[in-house]
Each structure stands twice: as structure tokens, then as C-alpha cells.
Amino acid sequence: MTTDDTDGLARNSVTLGEATFVSIATMAPGVGAAFAVIAGAGFAGGALPASVVFALLGCLFVAIAIGQLAKRVTSAAGMSSYLAAAFHGGAGFLTGWGTLLVYAAALPYLALLVGNMVGTSFAGAMGLGYTAWWIIGALTCIGLALVMNYLGAQFGTRVGMMLGAAEIIVMLVISVWMIVAAGDRNTLSVFWTAHADVDGFGGISGIIAGAVYAFLAFIGFDAAAPLGEEARDPRRTIKWAVIGSVVLVGVFFVITTYASAVYFGPDRYAGFLAYGDGDPWMEITRTFWGAGWVILLITLLSSGLASANGAAMAATRTAWALGRAGSLPHFLKKTHRRFKSPIAAIAVVFTFAVVVTLGIGLVFGPVSGFMFTGTVLTVGVLPIYMAVCIACPVYYLRFHRSEFRVLTHLVIPVLGLLFLFPTFCAGAGITAFSFVAALSYPMSMAGYCVAAWWAVGLAILGYLAIRFPERLDPNLIISDPGPEPAPETDPDSQTREAVPA
């Protein structure tokens, strides 16, 4: 592979539509609806659609805060650049460190999901059992995502657009089919606590516990943010890509979850994940379409692949940006001379993905493995989203007070905090509040894993602060992707600027 340490990423190569579909594909609407969201049914029961609405509102508030920050700060470091700009380079490093965990762990999560689908669909074929097939499926998913990342952002985003559109269409068709078939079981009561009756998770506790997995399905809406140095008109592109992806996929999740809840029956929905040997959407599709279930299988496999590609793009670009800043090893900033892809970061992230996928999959099995890694993702990302909500008003009050708007820059971020905090407590096993109930094993271990990761990050931060404080300069994380803008007339028309002195 030909490399050049000094070459940057491919500027002006990603459009608004492509950036939006990176976020959409990273959320994996198909896989999210068929596996991630419904994992919360064991906690929320038939009230899971309420959990989805809860997560949708929380993510929308965060997306608006990200959009406001992206209007002023655009970098391959994504959310870590927002924290660096608002507070300090150290806050930016810790956010980047946390983002690395989230998106690097997303690859094993998605690979295990894909592996489980392949294993259940092909077990016995060619003389190979379930274990062999899930390993083949998982490694193939990682391998294809590696190729897509290696060939550069534009190639990966365009493939993501095609795969994302296909999965949404197929899942919506099946959902409408289920809603019609449900007949008089259709009810709006699933959007409140009437059916939140799982033992130990009654009422609002069940909705919040279910929201852990609803938030899991939304993780990735911010994946467009690290494309800031590759997007055209980055301030406008990143803002609307993040907000638009939340709205589009949020409505999709509400429809699909409602459809499965009323079709299966709200009062017995707590057992939905076990239906069809752990693949309930596939079993329902067999009922409706017979051999047409293959269409759904292809759709879900492509969904997992597109999401793995998007997650890897976010992880590798964050690692690249931190390597460029010097807060992580400098070799991570190496890029391919032709494709402008961050090949050193790609090598590290994908090696991590293979090791974790095989390790967790062989210890817990693919199903418990993806639920565990999914919980790690949720617990890991929610503090970052909460920090972004705090960074939004702080940044505008510190550096752009004349543009500060109470509703946009304060009320909406605070609302985001109110939705995120109880879900974080539920996922992390913090039962300090009566409406929070801890998750079961092995998901209950997710909080400890995330805490250990942050402890390592704090140790690295302490080392940098003592030995190399200059590497925590926020402007090393927030690189300038273009010339300074003209005096502001339309905020959305500007390009990013460095942190004011």
C-alpha cells in the first residue's frame, strides 16, 4: 500500500445526500428494527413503541445540538472537536477516546448480528454447522467493510446509499403487511405504560430500560460528523445530515416497532425476541411470503454491512484526527496516496474488530454477544451525547454570544440531557432512581467495560498533560478544512473556523 503521512483526506468528495445516508446506514435501519430495538421487548414488553418515541426525541434534541456546533466547528474528529472547541483539548481527546470505543465496538456488534443471521440460515449447508457459518458470516462482514473503507469515503458513502434505500423499502412493506394483518389488535395504547408489565420492569421503568436498546438502534446518526473534512459545504451538510437521518430513521423505527408489537400482540410481546429461534422478523416473513424470506435475509445482511462500513468510517477518521493531533500515535495519520483513506487507522480498527468478534462470539455466543456489545455501545455513547448537549450552550456563550438563542442553544440541549440521563443509568446499572432497573447478565457488565475504557483514557490524558501539554491544544483537533469565511450573513453558508483565541 502506498502511503503519504502528510496527505489529508479527500476534500469536497461527499454530498449532503451521501453524508445523510452514511448516518442512516450506520444506524442500520433494517438490522436496528429486526434485532436492536426488539431486544428491548424483554424489558418494555408491549410498550416498546413508547421506548422508541422516547429515544427518538432524545436523539433529535442531541442532533439539533450537534447541528448547531457543526455550523461553527467541522473536523474529522467529529464530536470530539466540539468538546475541544467548547472546553479544552483534553475534553476533545476524551470524547474522541470514547467515540473510538463506540464505533470500534460497533463493528463486532454488527459482525455478530450478521454472523447469527448467516448461521441460522445456512446451518447444515455444505456440511458446516451453525458455529462455522456464523464465523464465516461475521468475518465476511468485517472483510467487506474493510474493502469499502480502504477504497475511500466517496465509494463507501455511495454504496451505503444504495444499501440503505433498499432495506428501508423492504422493511416498510413488511410492516404495512403486519399492521393490516393485525386487524383489531391495532391500538395506540402501546405508546404508553399500559403494556409495560414485564416482571421487575413495570411502568416507566420498563419504557426506560427498553429505551436502552432503542437508543442502540439510533447510534450512528452522528456518523456524518467525522466527514466534516470530506464534505461539500460542511457546515450545512453535517448539520442537516445529522438531523435529517434522525427524523427519517426515527419515523421508520416507530412504524416497524408498532407493526411488530400489534401483529404479535402487545400482551405477549415480551417474548418476541425468542420467536423464530431468535429471528422473529424472518419467521413472520416466512409466514407472509414463504420463500420470499430470502429477500428479507439479503436486506438485513446488506443493512449490517452498510452499518459496519459507516461505523468503521467514523472510528477510523476519529483515530486519524487524534493521530494527527499527536494525542494518539502519529502513525495513525497515514493515508493512502490515491484513495485518501486513513489506512493505518483502518488496520488498527479492523484488527480490533476481528479479535473482539471472535472472542465475545465464542464465549457468549453470537446472540448474547451482540446484545452485550450493543449495551456497551449505548452506555459508551450516551455520556458523549450528553457532553455535546452541554457543549452547545457553552460554546455559543463563550465565543458567539451574539448568536446565542435560548431555545436552540439552551432549552433543546437541556431537554436532550433529560432524555439521555435515565437511559444511561439503566444501561450502566446505576439504580439510584426508583424508575431505573438494572439489566441482566451479561448486559449488566457493560458499564464496567466502559468504565475501564474511560479509566485508560484518563491515564493517557494525564500522561499527555504532564509530558506533552502542547498536544492538547484544541486547534490540533480542529483543523481548518478551507479558507476563513466572509462576515456572516447566513450562518449555514459558512465554513468552519478555529477556536477563537
PyMOL commands that set and color helices and strands:
alter all, ss='L'
color gray80, all
select helices_A, chain A and resi 16-27+29-70+79-86+89-122+125-127+130-150+153-185+188-191+193-195+204-218+225-227+234-264+266-278+280-325+330-333+343-364+366-399+401-403+406-428+443-467+469-472+474-477+491-493
alter helices_A, ss='H'
color red, helices_A
select strands_A, chain A and resi 3-4+335-336
alter strands_A, ss='S'
color yellow, strands_A
deselect
rebuild
show_as cartoon
